[in-house]
Amino acid sequence: MPRRSSRKYLRDLALQRIRRLVMFAEQVRAVEPELADRYGELALATARKAQLHYPDFLKARVCRRCGAWLVPGVTARVRLRRRGRMKYIAVTCLKCGYVRRYPLK
């Protein structure tokens, strides 16, 4: 068993908790959207505390600024944009207005 204070062990534990919070948020988002938002905030806080890069499955589902659970058409607006020759997907949080851009190749 690894030492409990090892950094790798703590990061793995944090990643497991983030996955569990994302799963819980997916299950309750239709019934209680406020609870899904709270799970999103906790997942971001856990990643920050463990000094993890945000996992890909978390980046697209939770607003970085307010921690809201992003559901296209409900709490997020998804648009295809072009800036010069570069195309990207713009996801706008409808609670705080934060825009996240994902480049297209």
Backbone as CSV, one residue per row, in Angstrom:
resi,resn,N_x,N_y,N_z,CA_x,CA_y,CA_z,C_x,C_y,C_z
1,MET,0.834,-1.181,0.000,0.000,0.000,0.000,0.880,1.246,0.000
2,PRO,0.570,2.224,-0.845,1.407,3.417,-0.909,1.255,4.276,0.341
3,ARG,2.284,5.063,0.591,2.206,5.977,1.730,1.079,6.967,1.497
4,ARG,0.344,7.254,2.506,-0.811,8.144,2.375,-0.404,9.576,2.053
5,SER,0.796,9.956,2.367,1.213,11.332,2.129,1.832,11.522,0.747
6,SER,1.970,10.440,-0.018,2.599,10.597,-1.318,1.699,11.421,-2.245
7,ARG,2.305,12.270,-3.020,1.582,13.203,-3.880,0.759,12.465,-4.943
8,LYS,1.330,11.400,-5.500,0.623,10.637,-6.525,-0.638,9.994,-5.950
9,TYR,-0.543,9.476,-4.751,-1.699,8.858,-4.096,-2.806,9.888,-3.871
10,LEU,-2.435,11.075,-3.400,-3.421,12.118,-3.138,-4.078,12.609,-4.423
11,ARG,-3.310,12.725,-5.497,-3.877,13.148,-6.779,-4.826,12.098,-7.329
12,ASP,-4.469,10.837,-7.178,-5.348,9.758,-7.633,-6.647,9.758,-6.832
13,LEU,-6.543,9.979,-5.542,-7.730,10.046,-4.695,-8.619,11.230,-5.095
14,ALA,-8.003,12.374,-5.385,-8.770,13.550,-5.818,-9.463,13.290,-7.151
15,LEU,-8.787,12.636,-8.076,-9.381,12.328,-9.372,-10.570,11.374,-9.224
16,GLN,-10.467,10.408,-8.322,-11.593,9.510,-8.056,-12.795,10.272,-7.511
17,ARG,-12.523,11.221,-6.614,-13.619,12.009,-6.047,-14.257,12.902,-7.112
18,ILE,-13.450,13.477,-7.982,-13.977,14.325,-9.060,-14.874,13.505,-9.975
19,ARG,-14.420,12.310,-10.340,-15.248,11.440,-11.188,-16.585,11.115,-10.519
20,ARG,-16.549,10.843,-9.225,-17.773,10.520,-8.494,-18.717,11.728,-8.445
21,LEU,-18.172,12.934,-8.225,-19.002,14.133,-8.192,-19.635,14.411,-9.552
22,VAL,-18.879,14.188,-10.627,-19.422,14.383,-11.978,-20.544,13.377,-12.236
23,MET,-20.359,12.152,-11.802,-21.396,11.134,-11.975,-22.669,11.512,-11.206
24,PHE,-22.500,11.980,-9.963,-23.657,12.401,-9.169,-24.375,13.583,-9.813
25,ALA,-23.609,14.528,-10.338,-24.209,15.705,-10.975,-25.011,15.308,-12.206
26,GLU,-24.495,14.360,-12.988,-25.234,13.869,-14.158,-26.564,13.246,-13.752
27,GLN,-26.569,12.530,-12.627,-27.776,11.838,-12.192,-28.840,12.789,-11.672
28,VAL,-28.448,13.871,-11.000,-29.441,14.741,-10.356,-29.745,16.016,-11.129
29,ARG,-29.095,16.261,-12.271,-29.253,17.556,-12.942,-30.671,17.822,-13.419
30,ALA,-31.438,16.800,-13.782,-32.809,17.004,-14.241,-33.751,17.288,-13.070
31,VAL,-33.471,16.703,-11.918,-34.352,16.845,-10.763,-34.003,18.088,-9.944
32,GLU,-32.722,18.237,-9.602,-32.271,19.354,-8.769,-31.057,20.023,-9.406
33,PRO,-31.263,21.039,-10.260,-30.127,21.683,-10.915,-29.191,22.398,-9.945
34,GLU,-29.704,22.895,-8.816,-28.839,23.573,-7.844,-27.843,22.594,-7.228
35,LEU,-28.294,21.379,-6.992,-27.412,20.362,-6.432,-26.345,19.961,-7.446
36,ALA,-26.706,19.886,-8.719,-25.718,19.592,-9.761,-24.679,20.705,-9.829
37,ASP,-25.111,21.966,-9.688,-24.169,23.088,-9.665,-23.211,22.963,-8.481
38,ARG,-23.734,22.573,-7.341,-22.903,22.421,-6.146,-21.875,21.309,-6.339
39,TYR,-22.286,20.208,-6.953,-21.328,19.134,-7.239,-20.239,19.621,-8.197
40,GLY,-20.619,20.453,-9.169,-19.629,21.021,-10.081,-18.643,21.911,-9.361
41,GLU,-19.125,22.742,-8.456,-18.242,23.607,-7.667,-17.277,22.777,-6.831
42,LEU,-17.782,21.712,-6.213,-16.932,20.853,-5.391,-15.871,20.147,-6.229
43,ALA,-16.229,19.732,-7.437,-15.266,19.068,-8.318,-14.145,20.034,-8.704
44,LEU,-14.495,21.284,-9.034,-13.468,22.276,-9.358,-12.588,22.578,-8.152
45,ALA,-13.204,22.711,-6.990,-12.434,22.997,-5.776,-11.483,21.860,-5.444
46,THR,-11.921,20.631,-5.651,-11.067,19.469,-5.403,-9.876,19.453,-6.347
47,ALA,-10.123,19.765,-7.620,-9.029,19.802,-8.599,-8.039,20.906,-8.257
48,ARG,-8.526,22.051,-7.833,-7.629,23.158,-7.459,-6.812,22.797,-6.223
49,LYS,-7.459,22.219,-5.240,-6.776,21.872,-3.993,-5.681,20.831,-4.217
50,ALA,-5.951,19.866,-5.093,-4.971,18.818,-5.389,-3.965,19.256,-6.445
51,GLN,-4.095,20.481,-6.945,-3.224,21.040,-7.982,-3.196,20.168,-9.225
52,LEU,-4.394,19.771,-9.675,-4.554,18.969,-10.884,-4.925,19.874,-12.044
53,HIS,-4.506,19.496,-13.239,-5.077,20.116,-14.425,-6.510,19.610,-14.501
54,TYR,-7.426,20.471,-14.934,-8.813,20.024,-15.019,-8.903,18.891,-16.027
55,PRO,-9.462,17.748,-15.629,-9.636,16.647,-16.578,-10.580,17.060,-17.711
56,ASP,-10.422,16.453,-18.877,-11.230,16.810,-20.045,-12.719,16.630,-19.790
57,PHE,-13.087,15.587,-19.070,-14.502,15.348,-18.813,-15.084,16.407,-17.886
58,LEU,-14.247,17.139,-17.163,-14.730,18.197,-16.278,-14.764,19.549,-16.987
59,LYS,-13.812,19.796,-17.875,-13.722,21.085,-18.564,-14.983,21.419,-19.338
60,ALA,-15.535,20.447,-20.017,-16.665,20.711,-20.900,-17.996,20.765,-20.159
61,ARG,-18.049,20.346,-18.913,-19.324,20.239,-18.223,-19.531,21.257,-17.111
62,VAL,-18.455,21.896,-16.649,-18.556,22.810,-15.522,-17.950,24.156,-15.896
63,CYS,-18.660,25.243,-15.552,-18.149,26.591,-15.798,-16.977,26.860,-14.868
64,ARG,-15.891,27.366,-15.411,-14.718,27.636,-14.600,-14.926,28.792,-13.634
65,ARG,-15.733,29.757,-14.022,-15.903,30.942,-13.192,-16.875,30.721,-12.037
66,CYS,-18.075,30.210,-12.338,-19.098,30.113,-11.288,-19.363,28.686,-10.832
67,GLY,-18.837,27.680,-11.530,-19.027,26.292,-11.119,-20.364,25.702,-11.514
68,ALA,-21.112,26.383,-12.377,-22.429,25.891,-12.790,-22.280,24.662,-13.679
69,TRP,-23.217,23.738,-13.542,-23.255,22.553,-14.400,-23.791,22.979,-15.756
70,LEU,-23.035,22.770,-16.821,-23.395,23.252,-18.149,-24.192,22.204,-18.919
71,VAL,-25.419,22.576,-19.267,-26.295,21.737,-20.072,-26.645,22.558,-21.305
72,PRO,-26.251,22.126,-22.513,-26.532,22.905,-23.719,-28.023,23.201,-23.865
73,GLY,-28.333,24.475,-24.080,-29.712,24.893,-24.250,-30.417,25.260,-22.959
74,VAL,-29.867,24.847,-21.812,-30.488,25.152,-20.528,-29.622,26.141,-19.750
75,THR,-28.389,25.754,-19.456,-27.479,26.637,-18.731,-26.281,27.047,-19.567
76,ALA,-26.238,26.604,-20.821,-25.114,26.957,-21.691,-25.598,27.165,-23.122
77,ARG,-24.938,28.088,-23.804,-25.206,28.321,-25.223,-23.965,27.855,-25.981
78,VAL,-24.167,27.028,-26.983,-23.065,26.464,-27.761,-23.157,26.999,-29.185
79,ARG,-22.081,27.609,-29.660,-22.057,28.196,-30.996,-20.764,27.821,-31.713
80,LEU,-20.870,27.723,-33.018,-19.707,27.514,-33.865,-19.277,28.879,-34.368
81,ARG,-18.033,29.269,-34.156,-17.541,30.600,-34.510,-16.302,30.503,-35.383
82,ARG,-15.990,31.633,-35.982,-14.794,31.730,-36.811,-14.114,33.060,-36.523
83,ARG,-12.819,33.017,-36.306,-12.014,34.211,-36.117,-10.866,34.114,-37.119
84,GLY,-10.986,34.874,-38.205,-10.008,34.742,-39.282,-10.192,33.398,-39.954
85,ARG,-9.112,32.633,-40.025,-9.219,31.295,-40.610,-9.417,30.217,-39.555
86,MET,-9.400,30.624,-38.286,-9.523,29.648,-37.212,-10.987,29.471,-36.800
87,LYS,-11.431,28.224,-36.735,-12.777,27.918,-36.271,-12.701,27.402,-34.844
88,TYR,-13.729,27.712,-34.071,-13.773,27.220,-32.707,-15.218,27.094,-32.237
89,ILE,-15.411,26.318,-31.181,-16.712,26.173,-30.542,-16.704,27.088,-29.324
90,ALA,-17.702,27.955,-29.218,-17.813,28.857,-28.075,-18.960,28.375,-27.188
91,VAL,-18.640,28.067,-25.944,-19.634,27.644,-24.972,-19.770,28.774,-23.953
92,THR,-20.969,29.364,-23.878,-21.218,30.490,-22.988,-22.082,30.039,-21.815
93,CYS,-21.623,30.302,-20.612,-22.415,30.010,-19.413,-23.509,31.061,-19.318
94,LEU,-24.748,30.635,-19.194,-25.860,31.570,-19.133,-26.084,32.132,-17.727
95,LYS,-25.351,31.640,-16.743,-25.470,32.185,-15.388,-24.513,33.353,-15.162
96,CYS,-23.270,33.222,-15.630,-22.291,34.283,-15.365,-21.758,34.945,-16.631
97,GLY,-21.978,34.338,-17.804,-21.523,34.925,-19.057,-20.123,34.529,-19.486
98,TYR,-19.472,33.640,-18.764,-18.123,33.202,-19.116,-18.150,32.431,-20.433
99,VAL,-17.209,32.733,-21.322,-17.138,32.074,-22.627,-15.903,31.193,-22.658
100,ARG,-16.090,29.938,-22.961,-14.990,28.974,-23.102,-14.896,28.616,-24.571
101,ARG,-13.693,28.695,-25.155,-13.495,28.436,-26.580,-12.677,27.166,-26.775
102,TYR,-13.193,26.295,-27.624,-12.498,25.045,-27.967,-12.140,25.102,-29.433
103,PRO,-10.859,25.119,-29.799,-10.476,25.208,-31.215,-10.833,23.946,-31.993
104,LEU,-11.186,24.133,-33.245,-11.473,23.018,-34.154,-10.306,22.886,-35.123
105,LYS,-9.944,21.672,-35.448,-8.836,21.465,-36.369,-9.346,20.968,-37.690
